[in-house]
Amino acid sequence: QVQLVESGGGLVQAGGSLRLSCAASGSIFSLNDMGWYRQAPGKQRNLVATITSTGRTNYAGSVKGRFTISRDNGKNMVYLLMNSLKPEDTAVYYCNLVYGGLGQMAWGQGTQVSVSS
């Protein structure tokens, strides 16, 4: 029905930057909230940032001032620009989409972000 594909993950040194992209495809008639979550080994999956259909953003305290979430509704894409990366940012990052009138949810497969010191 709906699929999300993340890209842009990789290896980077502390202080560097990465830009994650997430492309949504399938039967999407209404885009609502889009966001990014991450999960480090042995930890729960936590919210990183979200962006509403009108562009309102919300960030986890640990990434405020360093990460920027944005979206392109015409392309059904959401992005996460990560600056000043820290080793503790190392995790699998997942794209999330809430869509449709009933708040259906889709998840991407995840992309690995590794930050070395």
Helices and strands as residue ranges (DSSP letters): E 2-7, E 10-13, E 18-26, E 31-39, E 46-51, E 57-59, E 67-72, E 77-82, G 87-89, E 91-99, E 104-107, E 111-116
